[in-house]
Amino acid sequence: MQEPKIIAEIGCNHKGEMDIAHEMIKTAAMFCKVDVVKFQKRNNRELLSEAEYNAPHPNPYNSYGETYGEHREFLEFSLEQHQQLQNWCKEYGVEYSTSVWDVTSAKEITSLQPKLIKVPSACNLNRALLEYLCEHFDGEIHVSFGMTNKAEEAQIVDFFVEKNRNKDLVIYGCTSGYPVPFEDVSLLELKRLRQLYGEKVKGIGFSGHHLGIAVDSAAVALGAEWVERHFTLDRTWKGTDHAASLEPDGMRRLARDCRAVFKALTYKKTDILDIEKVQRQKLKKNQIRWESEK
């Protein structure tokens, strides 16, 4: 296992404002100490039918427009804005990444050449999207397995093997819900994914939508080398993702705890560690030494 990389998924929690996005990058990098800050890119006309685009938002309180399409457009950053986001990430020493929801978005983000691009669970069966990334993007391709059955998982991995890109593939155990109750997190899926695909892919990750931070450390103990959580500056903000996101102190503690668990996942290097020798001399000096009785 490699030391886990922590991803702060900003997504659209920036509320469509570059100033907020800048503050979130700065906070995630400098205070939370994450490794990656991730956004989303969508071409809404490509993703939505005319009827879907013009329909009202299902939860008007969280909407940033009169229609669902207007809401999504309000939260969308241009390619030039993503370039600025990437520049800010470099300034603060954190990796920039984006989830792409369609081929047009994949083309745009590929032009920025980030280290990794994510394919969300909702899009992992979009063959044209996967094909474009395999053929035109040289970095890591991360794919979440929420809402995906076992046969589909195998098809996705086999597709990357056929494209000779499986060693750039990171697959994520994930349950798609906001938030996910603990009994549906299904952490042992990480063990199954590692057993089935650990030798085929570059890494195994965990994308969580649960509450709190206890589960994520357990995910690391079960082999997750990437841990992704939604991130916000204020869980009470307007928008559908904030309630299932971590605020800065939660993200900071998650990063700290996941790295601590990774460091603890070892066997003893010797029967008696150096840290134990002084205690052994002090605390066991009057006990029977079995060898001396022979």
C-alpha positions in Angstrom: 0.0 0.0 0.0 1.0 3.6 -0.7 0.3 6.4 1.9 -3.3 7.5 1.3 -3.9 10.6 -0.8 -6.7 12.8 0.5 -9.0 14.5 -2.0 -11.2 17.4 -1.1 -14.0 17.3 -3.5 -15.2 20.9 -3.9 -17.4 20.0 -6.8 -19.9 22.8 -7.1 -19.8 23.8 -3.4 -18.2 27.1 -4.5 -21.7 28.3 -5.3 -20.5 29.5 -8.7 -18.1 32.1 -7.2 -14.4 32.2 -8.0 -13.6 34.0 -4.8 -15.1 31.2 -2.8 -13.4 28.6 -4.9 -10.1 30.4 -4.2 -10.7 30.4 -0.5 -11.6 26.7 -0.5 -8.4 25.8 -2.3 -6.3 27.8 0.1 -8.1 26.3 3.1 -8.0 22.8 1.9 -4.3 23.0 1.1 -2.9 25.1 4.0 -5.2 24.2 6.9 -6.6 20.8 6.0 -3.4 19.5 4.4 -5.1 17.5 1.7 -3.2 16.2 -1.4 -5.8 17.0 -4.1 -8.5 19.6 -4.6 -11.2 18.5 -7.1 -13.9 20.3 -9.1 -16.5 19.2 -11.7 -16.9 20.1 -15.3 -20.1 19.5 -17.2 -21.5 20.5 -20.6 -25.1 20.8 -19.6 -26.5 21.0 -23.1 -24.7 17.7 -23.8 -25.9 16.0 -20.6 -29.5 17.2 -20.4 -32.4 16.8 -22.8 -34.3 20.0 -23.7 -37.1 19.0 -21.3 -34.6 18.3 -18.4 -32.8 21.6 -19.1 -36.0 23.6 -18.9 -37.6 21.7 -16.0 -37.7 23.4 -12.6 -35.1 22.3 -10.0 -36.6 19.5 -7.9 -35.7 21.4 -4.8 -36.3 25.1 -5.5 -34.7 26.3 -2.2 -31.3 25.0 -3.5 -31.6 26.3 -7.0 -29.5 29.0 -8.5 -31.8 29.5 -11.5 -35.4 29.4 -12.7 -34.8 26.1 -14.4 -32.5 23.1 -13.7 -30.4 24.0 -16.7 -30.0 27.6 -15.5 -29.1 26.3 -12.1 -26.4 24.0 -13.5 -25.0 26.8 -15.8 -24.8 29.2 -12.9 -22.5 26.7 -11.0 -20.3 26.0 -14.1 -16.8 27.4 -14.5 -15.4 28.1 -17.9 -12.1 26.4 -19.1 -10.3 29.7 -18.5 -11.6 29.7 -14.9 -10.4 26.1 -14.5 -7.0 27.3 -15.7 -7.1 29.8 -12.9 -8.2 27.2 -10.4 -5.2 25.1 -11.5 -2.9 28.0 -11.0 -4.1 28.6 -7.5 -3.6 25.0 -6.7 0.0 25.2 -7.8 0.4 28.3 -5.8 -0.7 26.6 -2.6 1.1 23.3 -3.3 -1.9 21.0 -3.9 -2.9 19.0 -6.9 -5.7 20.2 -9.1 -8.2 17.8 -10.6 -11.7 17.7 -12.0 -14.5 15.2 -12.5 -15.7 15.2 -16.1 -19.2 14.3 -17.0 -19.1 14.2 -20.8 -16.8 14.1 -23.7 -16.7 17.8 -24.3 -15.7 18.4 -20.7 -13.1 15.7 -21.0 -11.6 17.4 -24.0 -11.4 20.7 -22.2 -9.9 19.5 -18.9 -7.4 17.2 -20.8 -6.0 20.4 -22.4 -4.9 21.5 -18.9 -3.0 18.2 -18.4 -3.7 17.7 -14.7 -2.1 14.7 -12.9 -5.5 13.0 -12.6 -9.0 13.2 -14.0 -12.0 11.6 -12.3 -15.0 9.9 -14.0 -17.9 10.0 -11.5 -20.1 7.0 -10.8 -22.9 8.5 -12.9 -20.7 8.4 -16.0 -18.6 5.3 -15.6 -20.5 3.4 -18.4 -20.1 6.2 -20.9 -17.8 4.3 -23.3 -17.1 7.4 -25.5 -15.9 9.3 -22.4 -13.7 6.5 -21.2 -12.3 6.0 -24.7 -11.5 9.6 -25.1 -9.6 9.7 -21.8 -7.7 6.5 -22.6 -6.6 7.8 -26.0 -5.9 11.4 -25.3 -5.1 11.8 -21.6 -1.7 10.6 -20.3 -2.4 11.0 -16.6 -4.2 8.8 -14.0 -7.9 8.1 -14.7 -9.9 7.6 -11.5 -13.3 5.9 -11.7 -15.9 5.6 -9.0 -18.0 2.4 -8.8 -21.2 3.8 -7.2 -24.5 2.6 -8.7 -22.5 -0.1 -10.6 -23.0 -3.9 -10.5 -20.2 -6.4 -10.4 -20.5 -7.3 -14.1 -20.2 -3.6 -15.1 -17.2 -3.2 -12.8 -15.5 -6.1 -14.6 -16.4 -4.6 -18.0 -14.9 -1.2 -17.0 -11.6 -2.8 -15.8 -11.4 -5.1 -18.9 -11.9 -2.0 -21.1 -8.9 -0.3 -19.6 -6.9 -3.5 -19.9 -7.8 -3.7 -23.6 -6.7 0.0 -24.0 -3.5 -0.8 -22.1 -4.3 1.9 -19.6 -5.2 -0.3 -16.6 -1.9 0.7 -14.8 -3.2 4.3 -14.9 -6.6 3.3 -13.5 -7.7 3.9 -9.9 -11.1 2.5 -9.0 -13.1 3.6 -6.0 -15.5 1.8 -3.7 -18.5 4.1 -3.4 -22.2 4.1 -2.4 -24.1 6.9 -4.2 -26.3 8.6 -1.7 -26.3 12.0 0.1 -25.8 11.2 2.9 -25.2 7.5 3.1 -26.2 5.7 6.3 -23.4 3.7 7.8 -25.0 0.3 7.1 -24.9 1.1 3.4 -21.3 2.3 3.2 -20.2 -1.3 2.6 -16.5 -0.9 3.4 -15.7 -4.6 2.8 -16.2 -3.8 -0.9 -12.7 -2.3 -0.8 -11.3 -5.7 0.2 -13.2 -7.4 -2.6 -12.0 -4.8 -5.1 -8.4 -5.3 -4.0 -8.7 -9.1 -4.2 -10.2 -9.0 -7.7 -8.4 -6.1 -9.3 -5.4 -5.1 -7.1 -2.9 -6.6 -9.5 -4.6 -5.1 -12.6 -5.1 -1.5 -11.6 -2.9 1.2 -10.2 -4.8 1.7 -7.0 -8.0 1.3 -4.9 -9.8 4.3 -3.5 -12.8 5.1 -1.4 -15.3 7.9 -2.2 -17.5 8.5 0.9 -20.8 10.3 1.3 -21.4 9.4 4.9 -21.4 11.6 8.0 -18.4 12.1 10.2 -14.9 10.9 9.7 -14.6 7.5 11.5 -15.3 5.4 8.4 -12.5 6.9 6.3 -9.7 5.7 8.6 -11.3 2.2 8.5 -11.2 2.5 4.7 -7.5 3.0 4.8 -7.1 0.0 7.1 -8.9 -2.0 4.4 -6.6 -0.9 1.6 -7.8 2.4 0.3 -4.9 4.4 -1.1 -7.2 7.4 -2.1 -9.8 8.9 0.2 -12.3 11.4 -1.4 -14.8 13.5 0.6 -17.0 16.4 -0.4 -15.7 19.7 1.1 -17.4 22.9 2.0 -16.7 26.0 4.1 -20.2 26.0 5.6 -22.6 23.0 5.7 -25.6 25.3 6.0 -24.9 27.0 2.6 -27.4 26.8 -0.2 -26.9 23.8 -2.4 -27.6 20.0 -2.4 -24.1 18.8 -1.5 -23.2 20.9 1.5 -25.1 18.8 4.1 -23.0 15.7 3.1 -19.7 17.6 3.0 -17.0 18.1 5.6 -16.1 21.6 6.9 -12.5 22.6 7.2 -11.8 21.1 10.7 -13.5 17.8 9.8 -11.3 17.6 6.6 -8.2 18.5 8.6 -8.9 15.7 11.1 -9.7 13.2 8.4 -6.4 13.8 6.7 -4.6 13.5 10.0 -6.3 10.3 11.0 -6.0 8.6 7.7 -2.3 9.2 7.6 -1.9 8.1 11.2 -3.7 4.8 10.5 -1.5 4.2 7.5 1.6 4.6 9.6 0.2 2.2 12.1 -0.5 -0.5 9.5 2.8 -2.4 10.1 4.2 -5.5 11.8 6.8 -5.1 14.5 10.3 -4.9 12.9 11.8 -6.9 15.8 10.3 -8.9 18.7 11.1 -6.1 21.1 11.0 -2.6 19.6 13.5 0.0 20.8 10.6 1.9 22.4 9.8 -1.2 24.5 13.3 -2.0 25.7 13.4 0.6 28.5 9.9 -0.4 29.6 10.8 -4.1 29.5 13.9 -3.5 31.7 11.8 -1.6 34.2 8.6 -3.5 34.3 9.6 -7.1 33.7 12.9 -7.3 35.6 11.4 -9.3 38.5 9.5 -11.8 36.4 10.6 -15.4 35.8 12.9 -15.8 32.8 11.9 -19.1 31.3 15.3 -19.7 29.7 17.1 -19.4 33.0 15.0 -22.2 34.5 16.0 -24.8 32.0 
